[in-house]
Amino acid sequence: MDHIFITELKTDARVGVYAWELAAPQTIQLDIEFELPGTKSFASDKIRDTVDYSVVVLRIREVLNEKHFNLIENLAEAVAHLLLEEFKVPKVKVRAAKLAVIKGVKQVGVAIERCT
């Protein structure tokens, strides 16, 4: 299968249950890999025949800006759902991490896979 990947996408999101997390957005990091819905773009060389990753990034930022997520798991699920439903990808992997929220820990997060 053919995939597009987006790595180390950093964006602000309102996520968490602790008082300090509720006070302000925090930077999260996303690594996303999704299966292409077809191979037409390989022959056509046209952006319309693939999933435009710049639009994916824009939509992710919009969705994450719309609400507060208690859990990073729910945030990752929202990103996966967006790719499956709006961009019609057959399969997506999302790795979502909070950065440096625990002393001495670089990242904490979740990795999920979803398919249609």
N, C-alpha and C positions, 0 to 999 in steps of 0.2 A: 504494500500500500504506500501511497505517496502522502507526505505530510508537510505542513507548514509549521514552523516553530517560532515562538516569540520568547526570548529569554531576558531575564532580569528587568522586566517591566516594573518600574517603580512608580507608584501613584499613591495619593492620599486617599484614605478611607476612614470612615467612622466604624470602628470595630472594637468590641471588648465589653466586659462587664464590670470592670473595676472603675472606681470614681475617676482616676486619672485618665482612663481610656474614654470615659464619657465626656470629658471636658473639651477635648479637641481631636481633630483627625490625626491619624498617625500614618507614616509611610509604610506601605506594604510592598512586597516584591512578588511578582507573578512570573511563573514559567509555564508557558502554554504550548501544547503540541496538538494539532488537530489534523485529522485525515481529510484529504481533499475529496469533494463529492464526485469528482470525475477527472478525466485526463484530457479534456478538450483543450485546456490552456497550453499543453505541451505542443500541440499541433498548430494552434492559432496564434500563439504569442500575444494574446489580447487579455488585458486586465479584466474585462467583462466575463471571461471564461474561467475565472478562478475566484478565490476568496481574497479580497483586498485587505491585507493585514493592517494597513493604515486606518481603514474604517473599523476593523476589529478593535484596535487600540482605542480609538475615539469612543466607540460604543461602550467598551469596558469602563472607561473613565466616567462616562455619563451614568451608567448603571450604578457604579459604586458611589457616586456622588448623591444619588437619589435617596438613600436610606442608611440607617444604622444597622449593623449586623452584630448580634451578641457574640457569635462564634465565627472564627476563621473558617470553620467547616461550612457554614451557611454562605459565607462570602464566596468560597470556592464553588459551591453548588450553583450560585447565581451566575457566575462566570461560565460554568459548563453549560448551564441551561440556555444562556444567551447564544453560545456558539451552535448548539444543537438546533434551537428553534429559529433564531433569526437568520443564521448563516447556512443552515441546513447541512452542517457537516455530519458525517456518519458516526464519528468517534472523536472524543476530546480527552486530553489529560491536562489537569490543572494542578499546579503546585503553588500554594499561597502561603506566604510567610510574613510574620511580624518580625521586624528588625530590632535587635538589641532591646527587647522588652524585659529580659531577665538578666541580671548582672552576670557577666561571664559567658553568656550564650549569644552567639551571633544571630541565630534565627530560630524561631519556633513556628510550626505551621502544619499543613496537611497536604497530602497528595491524593487526588481522586481521578478516576477514569469513568467516563460515562459514554454510552452509545445510544443510538436510536433504536 
